[in-house]
Amino acid sequence: MAFWLSAVIVLVGYYIRTKVTDAPIFIQAQKEAEHIKETSFSVFEVLMRYPRGVLTAMGLRFGENVMYYLVVTFSITYLKVVVHTDTAQILWWMLIAHAVHFAVIPLVGRLSDTIGRRPVYMIGALTAGTWGFFAFPMMNSGHNAVILGAIIIGLVFHAFMYAGQPAIMAEMFPTRMRYSGVSLGYQVTSIVAGSLAPIIAASLLSRYDSSVPIAIYLAIACLVTVVAVIVARETKGISLESIDAADARILAEEKAGTPA
């Protein structure tokens, strides 16, 4: 069933690839790149010109990524090993919870457009930091509805960070560096945060035989994201053209100051 359902994703991807065009500002940047020598998209240039954006993107991603992998990946291990739940039942819970997640994300994204990126993201970071302290006891109850509720709550908290993440990260960088900047902040953090989260959680559970250290670990990860939200600039309603204009002005000033 899961295999056939994946066909829906293939069809959606095909439609986007063939019917949806790039934004005019991106097309314009591609044309201008041929005439601007400074438009190097290397990692080093992004780090040199927009270190705050890259570090902030990493911080925003850190708690969100750890949260997701604990809810979706480690919870399966915890329910199987500690609660002794049937794997098929766990996967059904994950399917239902992700359906809720799918429905909530557009609503949270709309809220992010309405009241701002930072307040919504902050709600997600703060609530996610509390999840481990009540979710694992809920799982320990052994009641199906309670366990499902813990997973759903976790993904709803996650949605408050995840829904606005593409927008807030994209709005940190000018068009010519947007792909490199967002990719750097996104992918590097995935390696050091999400990919290690289930391993760290499993090690903590094995060593302490308790979910409390895991909850503390998640809270610390979310604290990193809270700090990132605090230092981040509010970008709701910002014009991407204005970001490009500021970047072009900096390039022009640097070029004017270069000795002949």
N, C-alpha and C positions, 0 to 999 in steps of 0.2 A: 504493500500500500504506500509506504513512504517513497519507494522508488517512483511509482506512477505520479504521486503528488509533486515530485521534483520537476515533472514536465511543465507544471504551471510556471515555475520559476524560469525555466528555459524559454517559454513563450513570452513572459514579461521581459526578460533580458533581450530577446530578439526584437521585440517591439521598440524598446528603448534604443537599441543599437541602430535600428533602421529608420525610426520615425522622429526621434528627439535630436535636435541639433544642438551644437555648442552655443553657449551664451555669446551674444554679440561682442561683449567686452573681451571674452577669451579669444575670439577670432581676430579681433583688432590687435590684441597683444601678440598673437602669432605673427601677424604681418609686420608689426613694428620690431619684432625680435630680429628680423633680417637686417635691420638698419642700426641696431644698438649693440655695440660690442660688449657692453657690460652685462648683457642678459645671459649670464651663465647660471645654470640651474644646479650647480654643484652643491653638495652638502655643506662644504666649507663656506661658500658664499652666503648661504642662508644663515648659517650659524654666526657668521661675522656681521651680517647686516641686521638680522632679526633674532638675536639671542633670547630676548625676552619672550617673543612669540613662540619660539620652539620650546623653551623651558616651561612656559605656561601651558602649552598644548600637552606636554608630557605630564604635567601635574594634573590637568583636567582628566586626562585619560587614565591615570594611575588607579585611583579608587574605583572608577567605573569598571575598568577591566578586571581588577581583582574581584570585585563584587559579582560580576557576571559569571566568572569561572567557578566561584564558590557556590553560587546558587545552582548553576546548571550542570557543572561537572563534578565537583566534590560532593554535592548533596546526594548524587547517585551512589557514590562510594559509601557515604555515611549511612544512608538508608539501608543499603545492602548489608554492610558489615556490622553496624551497631544496632539498627532497628530490625534487621533480618526481614526486610520487605522483598517481595517478589520483584524481579527486574522488570517484567512486563508491566506491572502495576506502576512502577516508578516512571517508566517511559510514557505511560498514558497521562500521568500527572504533569510531566514536562510538556507534553503536547497541549494540554488544556491551559497550562500557565502561559505558554508562549502564544496561544491564541489571544489571551487577555493582553499580553505584552504588545502584540501586533495591533490590537484595537486602541490601546492607551497611547502609544507613541505619537500618532497624529494629533491627539488632543493636547498632549503636553507640548508638542511642537508649536501648536497654535498659541498656547499659553505663553511660551517663550517669545513669540512674536508680539504678544500683547503687553506683557509686563516687563519683559527684558530677559536676556540670556542668563545673567548672573543670579538673580533671585531664584529662578527655577532650578538652575544647576546647584545652587546652595541647598535648596530643599532636598534634592536628591542625595547630595554628599552627606548631609547631616542625618537623614533618615537611614541611609545605607549603613552608616557607621553603627547604628543600633541593632541592625538586623540579626547579627549573630547571637546576641545576648538573649533574644526571645525565640528565634526561629529553630535553633537546635533543640531546646526544650519542647517546642511544639512537635517537632519530629519524633522526639522520644516518647510522646504520648501514645503513639501507635494507632491513633484514630485517623482514618483516611481523609476525612474532611479537614481536620486540623493540619495534617501534613500538607495537603494541597494548598491550604490557606497560607502556610509559611512560604511555599514556593512562589505562589502568586504575589504575595506582598513583596517578596524579594525582587521580582521582576518589575513590579510597579515602581518601587524605589529606584531601580536601575533605569527605568524609562525617563525619569526626571533628569538624569544626566545624559543619557544616550540620545534622546530626541533632539535636543538643541546642539549637540556636539558638532555635527558637520558644519552648521552655520557659524557657530562661534569660532571654530578653528579656521574656516575659510576666510572669515572677516579679519583675521590677524595678519594676513599676508597680501601683498600686491599680486596681481594676476600672474605676472611672469615668474613668481616664486611660490605661488600658492600650492601647486602640486608637490614640490619638493619640501616645503615647510610643513604642510599637513601630513604628508607621508612620513617624514622624519619623526614628528611628534607622535604619530599614531603607531607606526610599526615598531620603533625602538621600545616604546613603552609596553607594547604587546609581548615583547621578548622578556623584559625584566619584571613585568607585573603579572599579566594574565597567564602566560605559559608556566610560570613557576608557582602560581597560587595553589593549584591542587596538590602539588608536591609538598609545598610548605605546610599546608593544612593537614595533609596525611601524616607528615612527620610530627607535627605538634600533637595530633590525636594519638599517635603511637607512643610518644614519649610521656605525655601527661595523662592519657586516658580520660580526657575531658574536652568538652567543646569550648570552654572559656578562653583558653589561649588562642583558639582560632578566631573567636569573636573579637578579642583584643587586637589580633593581627589585622582583621578587617577594619576595625575602628582606626588604627594607625594609618592604614592605606587611605581611608577616606579623609583623615585629617590632612594628609598631603594634598588631596584635592580641594579641601576647604581653603587651605592657604592659597592654592592656585586661583580659586574663584575670587578671593579677596584682592589679589594683586592684578587680576585680569581687568582689562578695560571693557566697559559695557559697549557692545557693538550693535545693539538693536536699532534698526533704522539707518545704519550707516550706509553711505553710498560706496559701492566698490570702486566707482570712478574716482572718488575723493582719495581713496587709498592709493590708487595707481598714480594720481596726480602728485601726491606727497612723495611717493617713491621716485617719480620722474624728476621732481624738483631737487631731491637729494642727489640724484645722479648728475643733474646739470651743474649743481654747485661743486660737486667733486671734480667734474670735468673742467669747469672754469678755473678751479684752483690748482689743476695739474700744470706743472711747468712745461713750457713748449719745448 
